[in-house]
Amino acid sequence: MDRKMANRKLIRLSQLKSKLATENLEEIDWVTFGVIVKKVTPQSSNNGRTFSIWRLNDLRDLNQCVSLFLFGDVHKEHWKTDQGTV
C-alpha cells in the first residue's frame, strides 16, 4: 500500500467537499476510499439504459456521504458488489 500511495494525497470522503472548495484537485494526484453504505436498486434512465447508485462513506462522519452513479460497462461489471465493500 505504501508503494501504491507514494506521491499521492489521501483525501477522506468526509473532507472531499471542503477540499474541492479550497484546492485545485485536478493538479494533484489524490486518492480516496469509501465503503458502500447503501445501494439503490438498479434503475432505468429515460433512454432505457440501466444504472446503479451507491452511497459511499469513509466511516468517519456518517452524515457525510457521496453518491456514486454507475453507468454502462462500469454498471454491468460492478452492480452486484455487496453493500459494505470498500
C-alpha positions as CSV (number, residue, x, y, z in Angstrom):
1,M,0.0,0.0,0.0
2,D,2.9,2.4,0.7
3,R,4.2,1.9,-2.8
4,K,0.7,2.5,-4.3
5,M,0.2,5.6,-2.3
6,A,3.7,7.1,-3.0
7,N,3.4,10.7,-4.2
8,R,-0.4,10.6,-3.8
9,K,-2.5,12.6,-1.3
10,L,-5.2,10.8,0.7
11,I,-8.4,12.8,0.9
12,R,-11.1,11.3,3.1
13,L,-14.6,11.3,1.6
14,S,-15.9,13.4,4.5
15,Q,-13.3,16.0,3.5
16,L,-14.0,16.0,-0.2
17,K,-16.5,18.8,-0.3
18,S,-14.3,21.2,1.6
19,K,-11.2,20.2,-0.4
20,L,-13.0,20.8,-3.7
21,A,-13.8,24.3,-2.5
22,T,-10.3,25.2,-1.3
23,E,-7.9,23.2,-3.6
24,N,-7.4,22.6,-7.3
25,L,-7.6,18.8,-7.1
26,E,-7.0,18.5,-10.9
27,E,-3.4,19.5,-10.3
28,I,-2.6,16.9,-7.8
29,D,-2.6,13.1,-7.7
30,W,-5.1,12.2,-5.0
31,V,-7.0,9.1,-3.9
32,T,-10.0,8.4,-1.6
33,F,-11.5,5.3,-0.1
34,G,-15.1,4.6,0.6
35,V,-17.4,1.9,1.9
36,I,-20.7,1.2,0.2
37,V,-23.2,2.0,2.9
38,K,-26.3,1.9,0.8
39,K,-27.2,0.6,-2.7
40,V,-30.3,1.7,-4.6
41,T,-31.9,-1.0,-6.7
42,P,-30.7,-0.6,-10.3
43,Q,-32.9,1.8,-12.3
44,S,-33.5,2.7,-15.9
45,S,-32.8,6.1,-17.4
46,N,-35.1,7.8,-19.9
47,N,-33.2,6.2,-22.7
48,G,-33.7,2.8,-21.3
49,R,-30.2,2.2,-20.1
50,T,-29.8,0.7,-16.6
51,F,-27.6,2.3,-13.9
52,S,-26.9,2.0,-10.2
53,I,-26.5,4.4,-7.4
54,W,-24.2,3.8,-4.4
55,R,-23.9,5.9,-1.3
56,L,-20.3,5.9,-0.1
57,N,-18.9,6.9,3.3
58,D,-15.5,6.9,5.0
59,L,-16.9,5.8,8.3
60,R,-15.5,8.9,10.0
61,D,-18.7,11.1,9.7
62,L,-21.8,9.0,8.9
63,N,-23.6,12.2,7.9
64,Q,-21.2,12.9,5.0
65,C,-21.9,10.6,2.1
66,V,-21.1,10.7,-1.6
67,S,-23.4,9.4,-4.2
68,L,-21.7,7.4,-7.0
69,F,-23.7,6.8,-10.2
70,L,-22.6,3.8,-12.2
71,F,-23.4,3.7,-15.9
72,G,-22.5,1.5,-18.9
73,D,-19.8,-1.1,-18.6
74,V,-19.0,0.0,-15.0
75,H,-22.6,-0.7,-14.0
76,K,-22.5,-4.1,-15.8
77,E,-19.3,-5.1,-14.1
78,H,-20.0,-3.9,-10.6
79,W,-23.8,-3.7,-9.9
80,K,-23.7,-6.9,-7.9
81,T,-21.0,-5.6,-5.5
82,D,-22.1,-6.1,-1.9
83,Q,-23.0,-3.3,0.5
84,G,-20.2,-3.0,3.0
85,T,-17.5,-3.4,0.3
86,V,-14.6,-0.9,0.4
